[in-house]
Amino acid sequence: MKKSIIAMLATSVVALSNPALAATPPAQSGNSSAVLLQGFHWNSSSARSPNWYNTLQGNVGELKTMGFSHVWFPPPSDSAASQGYLPRQLNNLNSAYGSSAELTNVVRAFTNSGIKAVADVVVNHRVGTTGWSDFTNPNWTTYSIVNNDECNCGLGSADTALGFNGGRDLDHRNVGEVQNGITTWLNYTLKPVGFTGMRVDYVRGFSPSYVGQYANAFNAEFCVGELWNDLNLNNVDAHRQEIMNWINGTSNSCGAFDFTTKGLLNDALANGNYWRLKDASGKPQGAIGWWPAMAVTFVDNHDTGPSESCGNGQNHWAVPCGSVMQGYAYVLSHPGIPTVYYPHIYNWGLKTPIAALMAARRAAGVTSTSPVAIQQAAQGLYAAVVTGNTRQLAMKIGPNAWSPAGTGWVLQTSGSNYAVWMK
């Protein structure tokens, strides 16, 4: 079963009885023209990238011209790790990326330009101020820590999902400290800065119901969870079903990154297996084939790919460096909400070709739920026609030749092993 019909119906009933409990973020309700910028990379908090918020602010005008609707910021709070993923004092917004004032200024600059700000929300775990579990600002006791944490210091309930040994796993069943504390942090620390959306880190670590609860408490305009599970290329449906189940588990209050499409693109671009991008029903094989409105696509991010250049940064699950633009030709022409990675624009010299793809998407009126008619999906070639709100786009990736049938097609942009036309 794909999207759980029972879950969808149950969610509808809940939404009617109490709208505060279940509300799909407006940007993910379908027919969305949103395009997300990941506004940082793994080394953005390092000494070689000083004053990151100010760097980002200097590019607001250019990013507006490119057509971004949302920008995903790095974790905003004080952290034991410079990248922000070991949160320490949640209410302290001075971080390795810049000061609290600089954060407020850059968010305001984006907001004034019509680009909404998305906060990287890390609430699966937390670290102490001087030790393992002395939580300050806000002050929480060890009852906020799950009782099966490796610190052997937790007095809370058992964890609701996978453990994470980099910090103390938080007991999301704890209403007084954890649930209320996170909601207060979202609404009274982050919202005044200007954040309207949330990217939720490591959602494998706690029940999706809490993500939905926090998204609704924050009244998130955009929400996406990082559900990064192992992909078996011989059982793709199981992988995307996990994504569907997780979204349902949030009461459809949060979308998810399309890690299925990411893995399929990795294989297609590395090994020429473009046939993997089409499923048995003729639709795209990733999460965008089942629930595109809630699927956030990407080529690489701060974890999966390199940072300033090929080979550095995290680089855990990257597409081949020479094939990055093929990846963008796919995600920027297809449904779902596509993400563009900051260093690809400013460090890899890909600003002009990425901007051309974004312009073609915008001109054709391609949205998160635009229909896709796959024309070819074979070794060495993938081609599709995507029907936007105003025009059609045709695209191809792969070394094999292809062009759209019929008259009226005008080439919009092309490069090594990719091309996009509009009719």
C-alpha positions in Angstrom: 0.0 0.0 0.0 1.4 3.4 -0.9 0.1 6.4 1.0 -2.0 4.8 3.7 -5.6 5.5 2.8 -6.7 4.7 6.3 -4.1 7.1 7.7 -5.2 9.8 5.3 -8.9 9.4 6.3 -8.0 9.3 9.9 -6.0 12.4 9.6 -8.9 14.1 7.9 -11.1 13.3 10.8 -8.6 14.6 13.3 -8.1 17.7 11.2 -11.8 18.4 11.2 -12.2 17.9 14.9 -9.1 19.8 15.9 -7.2 21.7 13.2 -4.3 22.4 15.5 -3.4 18.7 15.6 -2.9 18.2 11.9 -2.2 20.7 9.2 -0.3 20.2 6.1 2.2 23.0 5.6 1.0 25.4 2.9 4.1 25.0 0.8 3.4 21.3 0.7 -0.3 21.2 0.0 0.3 20.6 -3.7 0.8 22.7 -6.9 3.7 24.5 -5.1 6.3 26.5 -7.0 8.7 26.4 -4.1 12.4 25.9 -4.7 14.6 25.5 -1.6 18.2 26.7 -1.2 20.4 24.9 1.3 22.2 28.0 2.5 25.3 26.3 3.9 27.7 23.4 3.6 29.7 21.2 6.0 32.6 23.7 6.2 30.5 26.9 6.5 31.2 27.0 10.3 34.9 26.5 9.9 37.7 29.1 10.1 38.0 29.2 6.3 34.3 30.4 6.1 34.2 33.2 8.7 31.1 35.2 9.3 28.9 32.9 7.4 25.7 34.8 8.0 27.2 37.9 6.6 28.5 36.0 3.6 25.0 34.6 3.0 23.5 38.1 3.4 25.7 39.4 0.7 24.1 37.1 -1.8 20.4 37.7 -1.0 19.8 39.8 -4.1 21.3 37.3 -6.5 19.5 34.4 -4.9 16.2 36.3 -5.2 16.9 36.8 -8.9 17.6 33.1 -9.3 14.1 32.5 -8.0 14.4 30.7 -4.7 11.3 30.7 -2.5 12.9 29.3 0.7 16.4 29.2 2.3 17.4 26.5 4.7 19.7 27.8 7.5 22.1 25.7 9.5 21.2 24.9 13.1 20.9 28.3 14.8 21.7 27.4 18.5 24.9 27.2 20.5 26.4 23.7 19.9 29.3 21.6 21.1 30.2 20.9 17.4 30.7 23.9 15.2 28.3 22.6 12.5 25.5 22.9 15.1 24.3 19.3 15.3 25.2 18.8 19.0 22.9 21.5 20.4 23.8 22.7 23.9 22.1 26.0 24.9 19.0 26.1 22.7 18.1 29.7 23.5 21.6 31.0 22.8 21.6 31.9 19.1 25.3 32.9 19.0 27.0 30.1 17.0 30.0 29.4 14.8 28.0 30.8 11.9 27.7 34.2 13.5 26.0 36.2 16.2 22.4 36.3 17.1 22.2 39.8 15.7 23.8 38.7 12.4 21.3 35.8 12.2 18.4 38.1 12.7 19.7 40.5 10.1 20.2 37.9 7.4 16.8 36.3 8.0 15.2 39.7 7.8 17.1 40.4 4.5 15.8 37.2 2.9 12.3 37.7 4.3 12.2 41.3 2.9 13.2 39.8 -0.5 10.3 37.4 -0.4 12.4 34.3 0.5 11.1 32.4 3.6 13.6 31.2 6.2 13.7 27.5 7.3 15.5 26.6 10.5 17.5 23.4 10.9 15.8 22.0 14.0 17.9 19.4 16.0 15.7 18.0 18.8 16.5 14.3 18.8 19.4 14.9 21.2 21.2 17.5 23.3 24.5 17.8 25.1 25.3 19.3 28.5 26.9 22.6 29.1 30.0 21.3 31.0 29.2 17.6 31.2 27.1 14.9 29.6 23.7 16.0 31.0 23.8 19.4 32.7 21.3 21.1 30.4 21.1 24.8 30.7 19.3 27.6 28.8 16.7 26.1 29.1 17.4 24.1 32.2 16.2 20.5 32.0 16.7 17.6 34.4 17.8 14.1 33.6 14.1 13.2 33.4 14.4 14.7 29.9 16.8 12.0 28.9 15.6 8.5 27.8 16.3 5.8 30.3 18.2 3.6 27.8 20.7 6.3 26.8 24.3 5.2 26.8 25.1 7.8 29.5 23.2 5.6 32.1 22.0 8.9 33.5 18.5 9.2 32.0 15.4 9.0 34.2 12.9 9.4 31.5 10.9 6.9 29.4 12.4 4.6 26.8 13.4 6.0 23.5 10.7 6.0 20.8 13.0 5.1 17.9 16.8 4.7 17.2 19.4 5.8 19.6 22.1 8.3 18.8 25.4 8.1 20.7 26.6 11.6 19.9 24.4 13.2 22.5 21.8 12.5 25.1 18.6 11.2 23.5 15.7 13.3 24.6 12.5 11.8 26.0 9.8 13.2 23.8 7.1 11.7 26.0 8.2 14.2 28.7 5.6 17.0 28.4 6.8 19.5 30.9 10.5 19.8 30.0 10.9 18.4 26.4 7.6 18.9 24.6 6.9 22.3 26.2 10.6 23.3 26.1 10.9 22.6 22.3 7.6 24.3 21.6 8.7 27.4 23.6 12.1 27.4 21.9 10.4 27.3 18.4 7.8 30.0 19.2 9.7 32.4 21.4 13.3 32.0 20.3 13.2 31.1 16.6 10.0 32.6 15.4 10.9 36.2 16.5 14.1 35.9 14.4 11.8 35.4 11.4 11.8 31.6 10.8 8.6 30.2 9.3 9.7 26.7 8.3 11.7 23.8 9.8 14.0 21.1 8.6 14.0 18.4 11.2 17.3 16.6 11.8 17.7 12.8 12.3 14.1 11.9 12.5 15.0 8.3 12.7 15.7 9.0 16.4 12.2 9.7 17.7 8.5 9.1 16.7 7.2 11.0 13.8 4.1 12.0 15.8 6.3 14.4 17.8 7.6 16.0 14.6 4.0 16.6 13.6 3.2 18.0 17.0 6.1 20.5 16.9 5.4 21.5 13.3 1.8 22.3 14.1 2.7 24.1 17.4 5.1 26.2 15.3 2.5 26.7 12.5 5.2 25.7 10.0 4.7 27.1 6.5 7.2 24.5 5.3 8.5 21.3 7.0 10.8 18.5 5.9 12.3 15.6 7.8 15.7 14.0 7.3 14.7 10.3 7.1 17.9 8.8 5.8 17.6 5.0 5.7 19.6 2.4 3.8 18.4 1.9 0.2 18.3 -1.6 -1.4 18.2 -0.9 -5.1 16.5 -4.3 -5.6 13.6 -3.3 -3.2 13.0 0.4 -3.9 9.3 0.3 -3.0 10.2 -0.7 0.6 12.4 2.4 0.9 9.8 4.9 -0.4 7.1 3.2 1.6 9.2 4.0 4.7 9.0 7.7 3.6 5.3 7.5 3.1 4.8 5.8 6.5 6.9 8.5 8.2 4.9 11.4 6.6 1.7 9.7 7.6 3.2 9.3 11.1 3.4 13.1 11.4 -0.3 13.3 10.5 0.8 14.7 7.2 2.2 17.8 9.0 5.7 17.4 7.6 7.2 16.3 4.3 10.4 14.3 3.8 13.6 14.5 1.8 13.3 12.1 -1.2 16.3 9.9 -0.3 14.9 7.3 -2.7 15.3 9.5 -5.7 18.8 10.6 -4.3 19.9 6.9 -4.3 18.5 6.2 -7.7 20.2 9.3 -9.2 23.5 8.2 -7.6 23.3 4.8 -9.4 22.1 6.2 -12.7 24.8 8.9 -12.8 27.6 6.6 -11.7 26.7 3.5 -13.7 24.4 4.6 -16.5 21.4 2.8 -15.0 18.9 5.5 -16.0 16.2 2.8 -16.2 16.0 2.9 -12.4 14.3 6.2 -12.6 11.0 4.7 -13.9 8.8 2.3 -11.8 6.6 -0.5 -13.1 3.6 1.8 -13.3 5.5 4.3 -15.6 5.9 7.0 -12.9 9.1 8.3 -11.4 10.6 5.6 -9.1 11.3 7.9 -6.1 9.0 9.3 -3.5 8.0 11.9 -6.1 6.2 9.1 -7.9 3.9 8.4 -4.9 3.5 11.7 -3.1 5.4 14.5 -4.9 3.8 17.4 -2.9 5.5 16.1 0.3 8.8 15.0 -1.3 11.8 17.4 -1.2 14.3 16.4 -3.8 18.1 17.1 -3.9 21.3 16.2 -5.7 23.6 16.5 -2.7 23.6 18.1 0.7 26.1 18.9 3.6 26.2 15.2 4.6 26.0 13.3 1.3 28.2 15.4 -0.9 31.4 17.4 -1.0 31.5 21.0 0.1 33.7 23.7 -1.6 35.2 21.2 -4.1 35.0 17.6 -5.2 36.4 15.3 -2.5 36.2 17.5 0.6 33.5 17.9 3.3 31.4 15.0 4.4 31.1 13.3 1.0 29.3 10.3 2.4 26.9 9.4 -0.5 27.7 11.8 -3.4 26.7 11.8 -7.0 29.8 11.7 -9.3 31.3 15.2 -9.3 31.1 15.5 -13.1 27.5 14.6 -13.2 26.0 17.2 -10.8 24.3 19.2 -13.5 22.6 16.0 -14.8 21.2 15.7 -11.3 19.9 19.2 -11.3 18.4 18.8 -14.8 16.3 16.0 -13.3 15.2 17.5 -10.0 14.6 21.0 -11.3 12.4 19.8 -14.2 10.4 17.2 -12.1 7.7 17.5 -9.5 8.5 17.6 -5.8 10.1 20.5 -4.1 13.7 20.7 -5.4 16.7 21.8 -3.4 19.9 23.5 -4.6 23.1 23.2 -2.6 24.9 26.5 -1.9 28.4 25.5 -2.8 27.3 24.2 -6.2 26.3 27.8 -7.0 29.2 29.7 -5.5 32.1 27.3 -5.2 31.6 24.9 -8.1 30.9 27.6 -10.7 27.5 26.3 -11.6 25.4 29.4 -10.9 24.7 30.1 -14.6 23.5 26.6 -15.6 21.5 26.1 -12.4 19.9 29.5 -12.9 19.0 28.5 -16.5 17.3 25.3 -15.2 15.4 27.2 -12.6 14.3 29.8 -15.2 12.9 27.0 -17.4 11.0 25.5 -14.5 9.5 28.8 -13.6 8.6 29.8 -17.2 6.8 26.5 -17.8 5.0 26.7 -14.4 6.3 23.3 -13.2 5.1 22.7 -9.7 5.5 20.1 -6.9 2.6 18.1 -8.5 3.1 18.5 -12.2 2.4 15.4 -14.3 5.3 13.5 -15.7 5.3 11.4 -18.9 8.5 9.4 -19.1 9.6 8.9 -22.7 12.7 6.8 -22.2 14.3 5.1 -19.3 17.1 2.9 -20.4 20.8 2.2 -20.1 22.4 5.5 -20.9 19.2 7.6 -21.2 16.3 9.0 -19.3 13.9 11.4 -21.0 10.5 12.8 -19.9 7.9 15.5 -20.7 6.6 17.4 -17.7 3.4 19.4 -18.0 3.6 22.7 -16.1 0.8 25.2 -15.4 1.6 27.2 -18.5 3.8 25.1 -20.8 5.5 21.8 -21.2 9.1 21.0 -20.5 11.0 18.1 -22.1 14.3 16.9 -20.7 16.9 14.3 -21.1 19.9 13.1 -19.1 22.5 10.5 -20.0 25.1 10.1 -22.8 22.6 8.7 -25.4 21.0 11.1 -27.9 17.3 12.1 -27.6 15.1 15.0 -28.5 11.4 15.5 -28.1 9.0 14.5 -30.8 6.8 17.0 -32.6 7.2 20.7 -33.4 7.4 23.8 -31.3 10.1 22.7 -28.9 12.8 25.3 -28.1 16.0 24.3 -26.4 16.2 26.2 -23.1 19.6 25.0 -21.7 22.0 22.1 -22.2 25.3 20.9 -21.0 27.3 17.7 -20.6 24.8 14.8 -21.0 21.7 16.9 -20.3 19.2 19.2 -22.2 15.9 20.9 -21.4 13.4 22.1 -24.0 10.1 24.1 -23.6 7.0 24.0 -25.8 
